[in-house]
Amino acid sequence: MARIVSLGSALQDIYLIDRDDFGSIEFKNKSMFKSLEIGSKYDIDKLDFFIGGGGTNSAVTFARSGHEAIYFGNIAHDPAGEAILKKLDEEGIDTSYISYPRRGKTGCSIILLDSKSGERTVLTFRGASSKFDNLKPSDLDYVSPDWLYVTTLRGDMGTILAFFEKAHDLGTKIMFNPGVLELENKRQLLGLLGDVDVLLLNKHEAASLVGGNLLEELLSKLKNYVKTVLITDGSMGGIATNGEKTYRFGIYEDVKIVDTTGAGDAFGSGFLAAFLNGSSFKQSLVFASANSTSVVQHRGAKGGLLSSSIDLHPMPIQLIK
């Protein structure tokens, strides 16, 4: 068992689910939902409430895999914040280091989901998860974590650097899954990667950071910064290296996709959870893929998250170096 701090956002996800009004159409080479006429009213088929956010999603994977999971992030004293606390408590996650900004509300996402196709559009109010500069890296002194798992902090490179420096001082290893706003700060982001032990990006993110088109090309460039790099490519699988072995992998199973929310979080946290339970690099990639595949078969980012006790079947994965 490892002690892992998950640093990132906490949101309440509200799903508006319909089979007809949210059907997709093609417009100017883009797939879009059908027009919802301003001033009109529409009946939807179902309403669901879930807990989301990269920080809490990863923490749940770690807890279900038997690790000591600690969540660092922001919520407010409101019903959404209470729902998040309740869920984290149910999963056995340490919430002692959650901060409560004096102003604002807990973040929330409205997810328009077409139940027929699985397509979705997300409207997000970041709220308390819009800023992270109130969080204290010095709190890591009290936790002494083995690993720090960092998802997007909305481009707050200063706070990320402060947590990385503290982790380095404590001998804590770092896995990093940056988001769009971190990638916009390309020079600063590349400068931070020297402290990162495991880096997770999807293909589009990797290309925006280092340039290139082929997975092998992207991996070759990124491993100059980080020893262990994971690059996902949706239904095409992905590629990964630990500096010694490189694997090209497909998807775990070909399944009907219900909702893709949280799939990336499930892959990254699944990899680290399995690796820290003693799985090989290859088997950790298999568990990561299985975790992500399970998540997309459920609504919400957490319903399909696996435990370490699951029996895994073989999947397409090839050693290329």
N, C-alpha and C positions, 0 to 999 in steps of 0.2 A: 504493500500500500504506500502511496506517495501523498504528500501534502501539496495541493495545487491551488493557487489563487487565480481565479478568472476575473479579468479586468475588462469591463465593457458595459454596454447598455442593458437596460431593463425596460421592457415595454409591455403594455397590455395590447393584445391583438384582438380586434373585433372583426369577425368575418361576416360579410353580407354575401349570401350564397344564392345563386339563381341559375336556372337552366335555359332561360329564354332571353331576358333583357340584357344579359352580359355577353351574349354571343359575339364572337370576333368577326371583323371584316378587314379587308385589305384596303389601305388608303395611303397613297404616295409611297408605295413599297414598304409600308409598315403595317403590322398587325395591330388592330385597335378594337376596343369594345364598340358595339353598336352605339349610336348616338342616344344619349339620354336627354330628352328635350327639356330645356329650362322652363321651370314653372309647372311641369307635369309631376304626377305622382306614380310610383311604380310599386307593385307588391313583389317582395322577394320571397323565396321559398324557405329560407332558414337563416337563423342568426346564431353565431357561436362566439364564445369568449375563450381566449387562450392567453398564455404568458409567453412573451417572446423577448428578443434582444440577444445579441451575440454573447454577452457576458453570462446571462443566466442559462442560455442554451448549452453552452460548453460546460458550465458547472454541473448541470443535470447529468450529462454523459459521464463526467468524472465520478459523481456520487453513485450512479447506477453500476459503475464498474468497480466499486469498492474502495475508491480513493477518498481521502479527506478533502472535500471541496469547500473553498472559501470564496464568497463573492464580494468583489469590490465594485461599487457603483453608486448611482444616485436614484432615489425615488422620493416621492412626496408623501405627506400624511394625508392621503385621500383614498377613496375606495379602490382605485387601480393599484396604488402602492400596497394596500392591505392584501389584495389578491396575489400580488407578486410575493410578498412575504409568506403568505399561507402556502403557496406552491413550493417555495424554496424550503420552508420548514418541513413540509411533507416529504421532500426528497432527502432530508437530512443534511442540508447545506448550511454552513456557518454564515449567518447574516450579521454578525457582530460589527462588521466594518462597513456596512452600508451607511451612506451619508444622506442627510435630509436637508437640501437647500431651503432657506427661509421662504423664498418666493418660487412661484411656479407650480406646475402640476406634474404628475408622473407621465412619462411619455406614452404615446398611444399610436397604434397603426390601424387604419381602416383598410381592410383587404376585400376588394371586389373579386369574387371567385366564381368563374363559370363552371358549374359542377359537371357540365357535359364534356368540356375539353380539358379542364384543369388549368386553363389560363387564368392569370390574375393580374390585377393592378393594385399597387399599395400606396396609400396616402398616409404619410407619417408626420405626426406632431412629436418632436423630440422631447420637449418639455425638460424635465430634470436630467435627461440623458443628452442634452444638447451641449453641455460643457462638463469638463472633468477636472478643471484646475483647482477645485476645492479638495480633491482627494489627496491624501498624504502618503507619499512613498515611505515615510518613516514608520508607518503602520506595519510595513513588512518586517521590521525589527521584531515585533511581537509575534508574528506568525511564523517566521523562519521557514518559508515554503521551499520545497524541493524544486518546484517549477512555477513560473509565472506565465499564464496563457493570456495573451493580449489580443482583443479584437479591436475594431475601429473606435477611436476616441474623437471622431469628428474632426480630424486634422489637427488636433492639439499636440504638435510635435514636442513642445516644451514639457508637457506632462509625461508623454511617452519617454522622453529622454531621462527625466528625473526618476521614473520607475525603473528604467533599464539600468541606470547607474547604481541605484540602490540594490537591485537584484545582483548586479555584478559584484558589489561589495560583500554581499551575503553568500556568494557562491551559488545563487539560485539560477537555474537554467531558464531560458526564455523560448517560448514558441509564439510566433507573431503571425496574425492574419490581418494585414492592413486593409482599410477600405478605400473608397473612391477619394475622399478628401486627403488621406495620407499620400495616395499616389499622385495627387496634384502637387505635392511638395516633394518632387522627385529627388532633388539634390539632398535635401535633409533626410529623406527616407533612406537613400542609399548610404548615407553616413551613419545611420543607426544600425544597419544590418550587421556591422562588425560584432555587435553584442548578442546577436540572435543565434540560437542553436538550431531551431527548426523554423522554416519559412513556408507558409501556405499562401498560394495565389491561384486564381483560375487563369486560363490561357489569355483572355483579354487583358486582365490586370498585369500579367507578366509582360505581355507585348508592350503595354503602355509604359512600363517601367524601364525595360532594357532594349526594346525594339526587336523585331523579328516576327516570323510567321510559323515556323515549325516548332513543335514541342521540344525536340532535341536541341535546336538552336537556343531556345529560351532557357532551357535547363543548363546548357553549357555556359551561358553568360551569368546566370544567377548563382551558380555554384562557386563563382569567383568571390562572392560576398558571404555566402552561408554554406556550411558543410552539408546540411540536410535540407533539401528543397522538395516540396510537393507541388505539382501543377495539375489542376483538374481541368477537364475539357468536356463537361456535361455528359451527354450520352456516348461520347467517344472514349470515356475513361480518363486517362491521364498518364503522367510520367513522374517518376520520383527517384531521387538519389540520396544516399547517406554518405557520399564521399568514397565509398568502397564498391557498392553495388548500385546498379541503376535498373529500374523496372519500368516497363511499359505495360499498363494494365487497362482492361476493359471495364465494363460495368459488372456489378455483382450478379444481378438478375435483370431480365427484361420484364418490367412490371408496368401496370397501368399507373400513370402519375396522377395523384389526386391533388397534391399541393407541393410546390417546390420550396416553400418557406423553410429556412433553416437547414437546407441540404448541405451547404458549405460548412456551416458550424458543426454539423454532425460528422462530416468527413474529418475535419481537422481535430476535433476533440476525440473522436473515435480512434484516430491514429495514436495520439498521445496516451490515451487511456490504456489501449492494448499494449503499447510499447512498455509502459511503466508497470504492467502486470507480467512482464517477462516474455512477451511475444517477440519473435524475430522481426526484422524490418519488413520482410515480405508478408508475414502474417498480420502485422499491424496495418499494412495497406489493405489487406483483405477485410479486416474488421472495419476499417474506416469506410470502405466501399459498401459493406453490408449495412452499417449504421446509416449511411446516407440513403441507401436504397429503401431501407425500412421507413425512414422519415417521410419520403415523398409519397408513401402509400397511405398517409394519414393527414388529416387537417391539423394545422398547428405544427410548431417547430419541435415539440417535445414528445408528442404522443407515441411516436415510433422509435424513440431512442432506445437502444439495446442495452442489455446488461452483459457483463463479461462471461456469463455462464452459457451463452448461446453456442450451439454447435454450428460451425461454419462449413459450408460445402465449397468445393473448388470453384474457382472463377478464372477467366482469362487473365493471366499475368505472366510476363516473359522477361527473363533476365537478359539485358542487352549489353551489360558490361560487367 
